[in-house]
């Protein structure tokens, strides 16, 4: 609940590729028909074209709808993201970049991609054949997406991922140890390891968003539990009674040792600055008020952080380099998009009048997207 998970839409797609998650989670539709340099997508002869690009390339509405369908059924978070028009347009542009990258794969990489895609299809067919597979079948039927098409597209995406991974390693080689240390020194306290207990008095339900209490009411309740804890009250009992954090309320509000950077800003600040062993004043975050006791804090230095953390720092430096490369490749393709916009309806079901702001959609792919926490 308290962890910070912000990522840009473009960066999110790139990092998914680098993590090779595409094998089972980023599959979408392409057809079985062969064309020079790659595979043809289903709907390739569809009259409705949603994108054109360099050397006569195009993406049809049918093809992209199938891509979107499989993205949605494999990743609910992506489904939310793609419901936003400008992000959907950005996804279409990335899709084209990945299609072009797949053509650069070596024969060995293409063979490996085919093997991984075949495994993906096997798992998908199992899911479709299971008793619980009806919802999956229904969703795929909406866009007439088949498992064969899904596997073909998976093959293309995996091949693209291998090409991008090679470029990533090349760019990573340009990052020096002193660059990693400089990145650490920007916010060394982020890497402190903190052990603490807390009671969250939430202002809203984390699952439904329904208001539980006002901010003033939450503060009053937080002050109440702090008073009881200061008087020697039992953390196990009081956390169970007062806390709205399902992840810690049943274990005395305890959090395992955690790097401070993984928490949202206000919580992180308190974890890094409160006196050890002292119950601090209630801390307000977007979740509500927290009554916190820091039990231990291991202050990080560059020499004491783990190899894993240094790798994470290097990845932080790598991401903008890779994003810049990917954006440059996208620009070379001279992509022009034309995704059909849903016509707003009035309360009686008729379409409303008024012109659509075409510029907002034409330029959507150039806007840097951000995802909500």
KEKE-3310 file (N, C-alpha, C; in steps of 0.2 Angstrom, whole numbers, plus 5000, padded with zeros to 4 digits):
npx = (5004:5010:5020:5030:5026:5028:5029:5034:5024:5030:5043:5039:5035:5047:5055:5047:5050:5064:5064:5060:5047:5038:5037:5026:5017:5016:5009:5001:4991:4996:4996:4998:5002:5016:5028:5040:5054:5047:5031:5014:5001:4985:4970:4977:4973:4962:4951:4951:4964:4974:4987:5001:5018:5035:5042:5030:5023:5010:4997:4982:4965:4959:4970:4977:4967:4966:4978:4977:4967:4973:4983:4976:4970:4980:4986:4980:4983:4988:4976:4969:4977:4977:4964:4964:4964:4976:4987:4984:4987:5000:5004:5001:5011:5023:5021:5023:5036:5042:5038:5046:5059:5059:5062:5076:5082:5093:5095:5096:5091:5078:5074:5074:5065:5053:5052:5050:5038:5030:5029:5022:5009:5005:5003:4993:4983:4980:4974:4963:4956:4953:4941:4939:4940:4931:4928:4940:4939:4928:4932:4943:4935:4928:4936:4939:4951:4963:4972:4983:4986:4989:5001:5009:5011:5017:5029:5035:5036:5045:5056:5059:5062:5074:5082:5082:5087:5100:5105:5103:5113:5124:5123:5123:5136:5142:5141:5149:5158:5160:5149:5138:5140:5139:5125:5120:5124:5115:5104:5107:5100:5089:5093:5094:5091:5077:5069:5053:5037:5020:5004:4991:4979:4967:4960:4952:4945:4956:4954:4941:4940:4931:4926:4932:4934:4935:4949:4952:4946:4953:4965:4962:4959:4972:4980:4974:4977:4991:4993:4989:4999:5010:5008:5012:5004:5000:5007:5003:4990:4984:4987:4979:4967:4966:4972:4972:4979:4980:4991:5000:4993:4989:5001:5006:5009:5021:5034:5045:5063:5067:5071:5072:5068:5058:5046:5032:5034:5032:5031:5043:5052:5049:5053:5066:5070:5065:5067:5075:5066:5057:5040:5033:5025:5009:5010:5006:5000:4995:4987:4982:4984:4998:5005:5020:5034:5051:5062:5074:5088:5098:5111:5115:5130:5139:5149:5143:5131:5122:5127:5116:5109:5117:5116:5103:5104:5112:5103:5094:5101:5103:5090:5085:5094:5091:5078:5079:5086:5076:5066:5072:5073:5059:5055:5062:5054:5043:5030:5012:4997:4980:4968:4952:4940:4929:4913:4905:4890:4874:4862:4851:4855:4858:4870:4881:4883:4895:4912:4927:4942:4955:4968:4972:4972:4981:4993:4995:5004:5016:5016:5022:5018:5011:5009:4997:4998)
npy = (4994:5006:5009:5017:5018:5025:5027:5031:5030:5026:5022:5011:5002:4999:4994:4982:4975:4973:4965:4953:4949:4948:4935:4929:4938:4950:4948:4949:4952:4945:4939:4923:4924:4925:4939:4949:4950:4949:4945:4945:4954:4950:4955:4963:4967:4975:4988:4999:5010:5013:5018:5024:5022:5023:5018:5012:5006:5000:4999:4991:4994:4982:4974:4981:4982:4969:4967:4976:4969:4957:4962:4968:4957:4950:4958:4967:4980:4986:4987:4997:5008:5008:5013:5026:5038:5046:5038:5026:5029:5031:5018:5012:5018:5013:4999:4999:5002:4991:4981:4984:4982:4969:4964:4965:4955:4942:4926:4916:4922:4924:4910:4906:4915:4910:4897:4901:4908:4897:4890:4899:4899:4886:4887:4897:4890:4880:4888:4892:4881:4877:4875:4887:4896:4903:4917:4922:4917:4923:4937:4936:4933:4944:4952:4943:4936:4924:4910:4906:4918:4926:4919:4921:4935:4936:4930:4939:4950:4945:4943:4956:4961:4955:4961:4974:4971:4968:4981:4988:4982:4987:5001:5001:4998:5010:5016:5021:5017:5028:5035:5028:5030:5043:5045:5038:5047:5057:5055:5048:5044:5038:5025:5019:5006:5002:4998:4996:5000:5004:5012:5014:5026:5027:5038:5034:5020:5008:4999:5002:5015:5023:5035:5034:5042:5059:5070:5077:5069:5058:5062:5065:5052:5046:5053:5048:5034:5036:5042:5031:5022:5028:5028:5015:5006:4990:4986:4976:4973:4986:4989:4980:4984:4998:5000:5003:4997:4983:4975:4975:4976:4965:4960:4968:4980:4979:4982:4973:4974:4987:4996:5014:5021:5014:5018:5030:5048:5056:5047:5040:5051:5052:5040:5040:5051:5051:5049:5035:5022:5030:5035:5044:5060:5060:5056:5063:5056:5052:5041:5043:5046:5041:5033:5031:5021:5020:5007:5002:5008:5007:5016:5020:5019:5022:5012:5002:4997:4985:4973:4971:4983:4992:4988:4991:5005:5007:5003:5014:5024:5019:5019:5032:5033:5023:5025:5037:5032:5023:5032:5040:5030:5028:5041:5041:5033:5040:5040:5041:5043:5037:5035:5029:5039:5038:5042:5054:5052:5057:5058:5052:5043:5047:5054:5067:5084:5095:5098:5088:5089:5088:5090:5086:5073:5070:5074:5066:5056:5062:5066:5064:5051:5047:5036:5032:5031)
npz = (5000:5004:4995:4983:4966:4953:4936:4919:4904:4892:4897:4905:4895:4889:4900:4903:4892:4893:4904:4899:4901:4891:4886:4892:4895:4887:4874:4859:4844:4829:4812:4803:4790:4779:4776:4768:4778:4790:4799:4794:4800:4807:4799:4790:4777:4780:4777:4785:4791:4805:4807:4798:4792:4789:4773:4767:4777:4788:4800:4803:4809:4814:4817:4827:4837:4840:4846:4857:4864:4868:4876:4886:4892:4898:4907:4919:4923:4912:4904:4911:4908:4894:4892:4891:4879:4874:4879:4873:4860:4861:4864:4852:4843:4850:4847:4833:4833:4839:4830:4819:4825:4827:4815:4814:4821:4824:4815:4824:4835:4831:4830:4844:4849:4842:4848:4862:4860:4856:4868:4875:4868:4871:4885:4884:4877:4886:4897:4890:4888:4901:4915:4920:4910:4903:4903:4898:4885:4880:4880:4871:4860:4857:4849:4839:4841:4840:4847:4839:4832:4843:4847:4836:4836:4849:4846:4837:4846:4856:4849:4845:4858:4861:4852:4857:4870:4867:4863:4875:4883:4877:4879:4893:4895:4894:4905:4919:4935:4943:4939:4944:4957:4959:4956:4967:4977:4975:4983:4996:5008:5003:5002:5015:5027:5035:5049:5056:5065:5063:5064:5053:5051:5040:5028:5017:5010:5004:4994:4988:4987:4994:5006:5022:5034:5038:5036:5047:5057:5055:5060:5073:5078:5076:5085:5096:5097:5097:5110:5118:5115:5119:5132:5135:5129:5120:5105:5097:5100:5099:5085:5079:5082:5078:5066:5048:5038:5029:5027:5038:5050:5058:5063:5073:5067:5061:5050:5039:5038:5027:5012:5012:5001:4995:5000:5000:4999:5011:5021:5019:5023:5036:5041:5039:5048:5060:5078:5084:5092:5097:5098:5085:5080:5072:5055:5039:5024:5007:5010:5023:5041:5049:5063:5069:5074:5074:5074:5070:5061:5047:5041:5025:5015:5000:4999:5007:5002:4993:4980:4972:4974:4968:4955:4953:4953:4942:4932:4934:4928:4916:4910:4905:4894:4886:4884:4876:4865:4860:4857:4847:4837:4835:4830:4818:4810:4806:4810:4807:4815:4816:4826:4828:4836:4850:4849:4859:4869:4872:4886:4881:4873:4860:4848:4853:4848:4840:4836:4836:4845:4835:4835:4848:4848:4837:4841:4852:4854:4857:4869:4885:4895:4911:4924:4936:4954)
capx = (5000:5014:5026:5030:5027:5027:5033:5031:5021:5035:5048:5036:5035:5054:5057:5044:5054:5070:5063:5058:5041:5035:5036:5020:5012:5015:5007:4995:4989:4999:4994:5002:5005:5023:5030:5047:5056:5043:5025:5009:4996:4978:4967:4981:4969:4957:4951:4953:4970:4975:4993:5006:5024:5041:5042:5024:5021:5003:4993:4975:4961:4958:4976:4978:4962:4968:4984:4975:4963:4978:4987:4971:4968:4986:4989:4974:4985:4988:4970:4967:4982:4975:4958:4966:4966:4983:4991:4983:4990:5007:5005:5001:5018:5028:5019:5026:5043:5043:5037:5052:5065:5059:5065:5083:5084:5097:5091:5096:5086:5071:5072:5073:5058:5048:5052:5046:5031:5026:5027:5016:5003:5003:5000:4986:4978:4978:4970:4957:4953:4951:4934:4939:4943:4926:4929:4946:4937:4923:4936:4946:4930:4926:4940:4941:4958:4965:4978:4988:4988:4993:5008:5013:5013:5022:5036:5038:5038:5050:5062:5061:5065:5081:5086:5082:5091:5107:5106:5103:5119:5129:5122:5125:5143:5145:5140:5155:5157:5159:5142:5134:5141:5136:5118:5119:5125:5110:5099:5109:5096:5084:5095:5094:5087:5073:5064:5048:5030:5016:4997:4988:4972:4966:4955:4948:4946:4961:4951:4935:4941:4926:4929:4931:4933:4938:4956:4952:4944:4959:4971:4960:4960:4979:4982:4971:4981:4998:4993:4989:5005:5015:5007:5014:5000:5003:5007:4999:4983:4982:4987:4973:4961:4966:4976:4968:4984:4980:4998:5003:4988:4989:5007:5008:5011:5028:5037:5052:5068:5065:5075:5067:5065:5052:5040:5030:5039:5031:5032:5050:5055:5048:5057:5073:5072:5062:5072:5074:5063:5052:5034:5033:5019:5006:5012:5001:5002:4989:4983:4979:4989:5002:5008:5026:5040:5057:5065:5081:5090:5105:5112:5118:5135:5140:5153:5140:5125:5123:5128:5109:5107:5121:5113:5097:5106:5114:5097:5091:5105:5102:5083:5084:5098:5087:5072:5081:5087:5070:5062:5075:5071:5052:5055:5064:5049:5038:5023:5006:4991:4973:4964:4945:4938:4923:4908:4901:4883:4870:4859:4846:4859:4860:4877:4881:4886:4902:4918:4932:4949:4959:4975:4974:4974:4986:4999:4995:5010:5022:5015:5025:5013:5013:5004:4995:5001)
capy = (5000:5012:5009:5022:5014:5029:5025:5034:5025:5024:5018:5005:4997:4997:4990:4976:4971:4971:4960:4947:4948:4947:4928:4926:4944:4955:4945:4952:4948:4945:4933:4918:4925:4928:4944:4950:4953:4948:4942:4949:4954:4949:4962:4967:4970:4978:4995:5005:5010:5017:5021:5023:5024:5023:5012:5010:5002:5002:4995:4992:4994:4975:4972:4985:4980:4962:4968:4979:4964:4953:4966:4969:4950:4948:4963:4972:4987:4989:4988:5003:5012:5009:5016:5033:5039:5048:5032:5021:5031:5030:5011:5010:5020:5008:4993:4999:5001:4984:4977:4985:4980:4961:4962:4966:4950:4937:4920:4912:4925:4922:4904:4906:4918:4905:4892:4904:4909:4891:4889:4904:4897:4880:4890:4900:4885:4877:4892:4892:4874:4876:4876:4894:4900:4906:4924:4923:4915:4929:4943:4935:4932:4951:4955:4938:4935:4917:4908:4906:4925:4928:4916:4924:4941:4935:4928:4946:4954:4942:4945:4963:4962:4952:4966:4979:4969:4969:4988:4990:4980:4991:5007:4999:4998:5016:5019:5020:5016:5035:5038:5025:5033:5050:5044:5036:5053:5062:5054:5042:5042:5033:5018:5017:5001:5004:4993:5001:4998:5009:5011:5018:5028:5029:5042:5031:5012:5007:4994:5005:5023:5026:5039:5031:5047:5065:5071:5079:5063:5053:5064:5064:5045:5044:5055:5044:5028:5038:5043:5024:5019:5032:5026:5008:5001:4985:4987:4970:4974:4992:4989:4976:4988:5004:5001:5001:4994:4976:4971:4975:4977:4958:4958:4973:4985:4978:4981:4970:4979:4990:5002:5019:5024:5011:5021:5036:5053:5058:5041:5039:5056:5051:5034:5042:5056:5051:5046:5028:5020:5035:5036:5051:5063:5057:5058:5063:5054:5051:5036:5045:5047:5036:5033:5027:5020:5017:5002:5002:5012:5006:5021:5017:5022:5018:5006:4996:4995:4978:4973:4972:4990:4995:4986:4996:5012:5007:5003:5020:5028:5016:5020:5038:5032:5018:5029:5042:5028:5021:5038:5042:5025:5030:5047:5039:5029:5045:5037:5045:5039:5040:5030:5031:5042:5036:5048:5055:5051:5061:5054:5048:5038:5050:5057:5074:5088:5098:5096:5084:5093:5083:5091:5083:5066:5069:5075:5062:5051:5065:5068:5059:5048:5045:5031:5034:5027)
capz = (5000:5005:4991:4977:4960:4947:4930:4913:4900:4887:4901:4907:4890:4888:4905:4902:4887:4896:4909:4896:4903:4885:4885:4894:4897:4882:4868:4855:4838:4822:4808:4801:4783:4779:4772:4768:4784:4796:4799:4793:4805:4805:4797:4786:4771:4782:4774:4790:4794:4811:4807:4793:4793:4783:4768:4766:4783:4790:4805:4803:4815:4816:4820:4833:4842:4843:4850:4863:4868:4872:4881:4892:4896:4901:4912:4920:4924:4905:4902:4913:4905:4887:4891:4890:4872:4872:4880:4868:4854:4862:4863:4845:4841:4852:4844:4827:4834:4841:4824:4815:4828:4826:4809:4815:4825:4820:4814:4831:4840:4829:4832:4851:4849:4840:4853:4867:4858:4856:4875:4877:4865:4875:4891:4883:4875:4893:4900:4886:4889:4908:4917:4922:4904:4899:4903:4893:4878:4878:4879:4864:4854:4855:4843:4835:4842:4841:4851:4834:4831:4849:4847:4831:4839:4854:4843:4835:4852:4859:4844:4846:4865:4861:4849:4862:4875:4865:4863:4882:4886:4874:4882:4899:4895:4894:4912:4923:4942:4946:4937:4948:4964:4959:4956:4974:4981:4974:4988:4999:5013:5000:5003:5022:5028:5041:5053:5060:5066:5062:5063:5048:5051:5033:5026:5012:5009:4998:4988:4984:4987:4998:5012:5029:5039:5036:5038:5054:5061:5055:5064:5080:5080:5076:5091:5101:5097:5099:5117:5121:5114:5123:5139:5136:5126:5117:5098:5093:5101:5096:5078:5076:5083:5075:5059:5042:5034:5030:5027:5045:5056:5061:5066:5077:5063:5060:5043:5039:5035:5020:5009:5013:4994:4992:5003:4998:5001:5018:5025:5019:5027:5043:5043:5039:5052:5067:5083:5085:5098:5100:5094:5082:5079:5066:5048:5034:5018:5003:5013:5029:5046:5052:5070:5068:5078:5070:5078:5068:5054:5045:5037:5019:5011:4994:5001:5011:4998:4990:4973:4969:4974:4963:4949:4952:4952:4935:4928:4934:4924:4909:4908:4900:4888:4882:4881:4871:4859:4857:4854:4841:4832:4833:4826:4811:4806:4803:4811:4807:4818:4816:4829:4828:4842:4852:4849:4865:4868:4877:4891:4878:4868:4854:4848:4854:4842:4841:4833:4840:4844:4832:4837:4854:4846:4832:4845:4858:4855:4858:4876:4890:4899:4918:4927:4943:4959)
cpx = (5004:5019:5024:5031:5026:5032:5030:5029:5026:5040:5045:5036:5042:5056:5054:5048:5060:5070:5061:5051:5036:5033:5029:5015:5011:5014:5001:4995:4993:4997:4999:5005:5012:5024:5037:5049:5052:5036:5019:5004:4989:4974:4971:4978:4963:4957:4953:4960:4971:4982:4997:5012:5029:5040:5036:5021:5014:5001:4986:4971:4960:4964:4977:4973:4963:4974:4982:4971:4968:4982:4982:4970:4974:4989:4983:4976:4986:4981:4967:4971:4979:4968:4958:4968:4973:4988:4990:4986:4998:5009:5005:5008:5023:5027:5023:5033:5046:5043:5044:5058:5065:5063:5073:5086:5088:5093:5091:5091:5079:5069:5071:5066:5052:5047:5048:5039:5027:5024:5022:5010:5001:5000:4993:4981:4975:4973:4963:4953:4951:4944:4933:4940:4937:4926:4935:4943:4932:4927:4940:4941:4928:4930:4942:4948:4959:4971:4984:4990:4992:5000:5012:5015:5018:5029:5039:5040:5044:5057:5064:5064:5072:5085:5087:5087:5099:5109:5107:5110:5125:5129:5125:5133:5146:5144:5146:5153:5156:5152:5137:5134:5138:5128:5116:5119:5120:5105:5101:5104:5090:5086:5096:5089:5084:5069:5059:5041:5026:5009:4995:4981:4970:4960:4950:4950:4951:4959:4945:4936:4936:4929:4927:4930:4936:4945:4957:4950:4949:4964:4969:4961:4967:4982:4980:4976:4989:4998:4993:4996:5011:5014:5009:5009:5003:5002:5002:4992:4980:4982:4981:4967:4960:4968:4971:4973:4984:4986:5002:4999:4988:4996:5010:5011:5018:5029:5044:5057:5067:5069:5070:5064:5059:5045:5038:5033:5038:5033:5040:5054:5055:5052:5064:5075:5070:5067:5070:5071:5058:5046:5033:5026:5016:5008:5007:5003:4995:4985:4980:4985:4992:5005:5014:5031:5046:5061:5073:5082:5097:5106:5117:5124:5136:5144:5149:5133:5127:5124:5121:5107:5111:5119:5107:5099:5109:5108:5094:5095:5104:5095:5082:5088:5094:5081:5074:5083:5081:5066:5065:5073:5063:5052:5057:5059:5043:5031:5017:5000:4985:4968:4957:4943:4931:4918:4904:4894:4880:4866:4854:4849:4860:4867:4877:4885:4892:4907:4923:4938:4954:4966:4977:4976:4980:4993:5000:5001:5016:5022:5018:5020:5015:5007:5003:4998:4997)
cpy = (5006:5013:5014:5018:5018:5027:5029:5028:5022:5019:5011:5000:4994:4992:4983:4972:4969:4965:4953:4945:4946:4940:4926:4932:4949:4952:4948:4949:4950:4939:4929:4919:4928:4934:4945:4953:4953:4945:4947:4949:4953:4955:4966:4970:4973:4986:5000:5004:5015:5020:5019:5025:5022:5017:5009:5005:5004:4997:4996:4992:4987:4973:4975:4983:4973:4963:4971:4973:4959:4956:4967:4962:4948:4952:4968:4979:4990:4991:4995:5009:5013:5012:5023:5034:5041:5042:5027:5023:5030:5023:5009:5012:5015:5001:4993:4999:4994:4979:4978:4982:4972:4959:4962:4960:4945:4930:4916:4915:4924:4915:4903:4910:4914:4900:4895:4906:4903:4889:4893:4901:4891:4882:4893:4895:4881:4881:4892:4886:4873:4878:4884:4899:4903:4914:4926:4922:4921:4935:4942:4935:4939:4954:4949:4936:4927:4916:4908:4913:4928:4925:4920:4931:4941:4934:4935:4950:4952:4944:4952:4964:4960:4958:4972:4978:4970:4977:4991:4988:4985:4998:5006:5000:5004:5020:5017:5020:5023:5038:5035:5028:5040:5050:5042:5042:5058:5061:5048:5040:5037:5026:5015:5011:5002:4999:4997:4997:5005:5007:5016:5020:5031:5034:5039:5024:5011:5003:4998:5012:5026:5029:5035:5037:5054:5066:5073:5073:5058:5055:5063:5056:5043:5047:5051:5038:5030:5038:5036:5021:5022:5030:5018:5003:4996:4986:4982:4971:4981:4993:4985:4980:4995:5005:4999:4998:4986:4972:4971:4975:4970:4956:4964:4979:4985:4978:4978:4975:4981:4996:5008:5022:5020:5013:5028:5042:5055:5053:5040:5044:5054:5045:5035:5047:5055:5047:5039:5026:5025:5035:5043:5054:5060:5060:5057:5061:5054:5046:5038:5047:5041:5037:5028:5027:5017:5013:5002:5005:5011:5011:5019:5022:5018:5012:5000:4994:4989:4979:4974:4979:4994:4994:4990:5003:5013:5007:5010:5025:5026:5018:5026:5037:5028:5021:5034:5038:5026:5027:5040:5037:5026:5035:5045:5036:5034:5042:5042:5040:5042:5035:5033:5033:5040:5042:5049:5054:5055:5056:5050:5043:5041:5053:5064:5078:5091:5095:5093:5088:5088:5084:5087:5076:5065:5070:5071:5058:5055:5068:5063:5057:5047:5040:5033:5029:5020)
cpz = (5000:5000:4985:4971:4953:4942:4924:4909:4895:4891:4903:4902:4889:4893:4905:4897:4889:4901:4906:4898:4897:4884:4887:4895:4892:4875:4865:4848:4832:4818:4806:4794:4783:4774:4772:4774:4790:4794:4798:4798:4803:4804:4793:4780:4773:4779:4779:4793:4799:4811:4801:4795:4788:4779:4767:4771:4785:4796:4804:4809:4818:4820:4827:4839:4845:4848:4857:4867:4872:4877:4887:4896:4899:4906:4913:4921:4917:4903:4904:4909:4897:4886:4890:4883:4871:4873:4875:4861:4855:4861:4856:4842:4843:4849:4837:4828:4835:4835:4820:4818:4827:4820:4809:4819:4821:4819:4820:4835:4838:4830:4839:4852:4848:4845:4860:4866:4858:4863:4877:4874:4869:4881:4890:4881:4882:4896:4897:4887:4896:4909:4918:4916:4900:4898:4897:4886:4876:4876:4872:4858:4852:4849:4838:4835:4844:4845:4846:4833:4837:4849:4842:4833:4845:4851:4840:4841:4856:4855:4845:4853:4865:4857:4854:4868:4873:4865:4870:4885:4883:4877:4890:4900:4895:4901:4917:4931:4945:4944:4942:4955:4964:4959:4964:4978:4980:4980:4992:5005:5010:5001:5010:5022:5035:5043:5057:5061:5065:5062:5058:5050:5044:5033:5021:5012:5003:4992:4984:4983:4991:5004:5018:5034:5036:5038:5045:5059:5061:5060:5072:5082:5080:5083:5097:5102:5099:5107:5121:5120:5118:5131:5140:5133:5121:5109:5095:5094:5098:5088:5075:5077:5079:5068:5053:5036:5034:5030:5033:5051:5061:5064:5070:5074:5061:5052:5043:5036:5028:5018:5009:5006:4992:4995:4999:5001:5008:5023:5025:5023:5034:5045:5043:5045:5059:5072:5084:5092:5101:5095:5091:5082:5073:5060:5043:5028:5014:5006:5019:5034:5048:5058:5069:5073:5075:5075:5077:5062:5053:5040:5031:5017:5005:4995:5004:5007:4995:4983:4969:4968:4969:4956:4947:4950:4945:4931:4928:4929:4916:4906:4903:4894:4884:4879:4876:4864:4856:4854:4848:4835:4830:4828:4818:4807:4804:4804:4811:4810:4817:4819:4830:4835:4844:4852:4855:4864:4874:4881:4887:4873:4862:4854:4849:4849:4844:4838:4838:4839:4842:4834:4843:4853:4842:4836:4851:4859:4857:4866:4880:4895:4906:4920:4934:4948:4960)
residu = (UNK:UNK:UNK:UNK:UNK:UNK:UNK:UNK:UNK:UNK:UNK:UNK:UNK:UNK:UNK:UNK:UNK:UNK:UNK:UNK:UNK:UNK:UNK:UNK:UNK:UNK:UNK:UNK:UNK:UNK:UNK:UNK:UNK:UNK:UNK:UNK:UNK:UNK:UNK:UNK:UNK:UNK:UNK:UNK:UNK:UNK:UNK:UNK:UNK:UNK:UNK:UNK:UNK:UNK:UNK:UNK:UNK:UNK:UNK:UNK:UNK:UNK:UNK:UNK:UNK:UNK:UNK:UNK:UNK:UNK:UNK:UNK:UNK:UNK:UNK:UNK:UNK:UNK:UNK:UNK:UNK:UNK:UNK:UNK:UNK:UNK:UNK:UNK:UNK:UNK:UNK:UNK:UNK:UNK:UNK:UNK:UNK:UNK:UNK:UNK:UNK:UNK:UNK:UNK:UNK:UNK:UNK:UNK:UNK:UNK:UNK:UNK:UNK:UNK:UNK:UNK:UNK:UNK:UNK:UNK:UNK:UNK:UNK:UNK:UNK:UNK:UNK:UNK:UNK:UNK:UNK:UNK:UNK:UNK:UNK:UNK:UNK:UNK:UNK:UNK:UNK:UNK:UNK:UNK:UNK:UNK:UNK:UNK:UNK:UNK:UNK:UNK:UNK:UNK:UNK:UNK:UNK:UNK:UNK:UNK:UNK:UNK:UNK:UNK:UNK:UNK:UNK:UNK:UNK:UNK:UNK:UNK:UNK:UNK:UNK:UNK:UNK:UNK:UNK:UNK:UNK:UNK:UNK:UNK:UNK:UNK:UNK:UNK:UNK:UNK:UNK:UNK:UNK:UNK:UNK:UNK:UNK:UNK:UNK:UNK:UNK:UNK:UNK:UNK:UNK:UNK:UNK:UNK:UNK:UNK:UNK:UNK:UNK:UNK:UNK:UNK:UNK:UNK:UNK:UNK:UNK:UNK:UNK:UNK:UNK:UNK:UNK:UNK:UNK:UNK:UNK:UNK:UNK:UNK:UNK:UNK:UNK:UNK:UNK:UNK:UNK:UNK:UNK:UNK:UNK:UNK:UNK:UNK:UNK:UNK:UNK:UNK:UNK:UNK:UNK:UNK:UNK:UNK:UNK:UNK:UNK:UNK:UNK:UNK:UNK:UNK:UNK:UNK:UNK:UNK:UNK:UNK:UNK:UNK:UNK:UNK:UNK:UNK:UNK:UNK:UNK:UNK:UNK:UNK:UNK:UNK:UNK:UNK:UNK:UNK:UNK:UNK:UNK:UNK:UNK:UNK:UNK:UNK:UNK:UNK:UNK:UNK:UNK:UNK:UNK:UNK:UNK:UNK:UNK:UNK:UNK:UNK:UNK:UNK:UNK:UNK:UNK:UNK:UNK:UNK:UNK:UNK:UNK:UNK:UNK:UNK:UNK:UNK:UNK:UNK:UNK:UNK:UNK:UNK:UNK:UNK:UNK:UNK:UNK:UNK:UNK:UNK:UNK:UNK:UNK:UNK:UNK:UNK:UNK:UNK:UNK:UNK:UNK:UNK:UNK:UNK:UNK:UNK:UNK:UNK:UNK:UNK:UNK:UNK:UNK:UNK:UNK:UNK:UNK:UNK:UNK:UNK:UNK)
# end
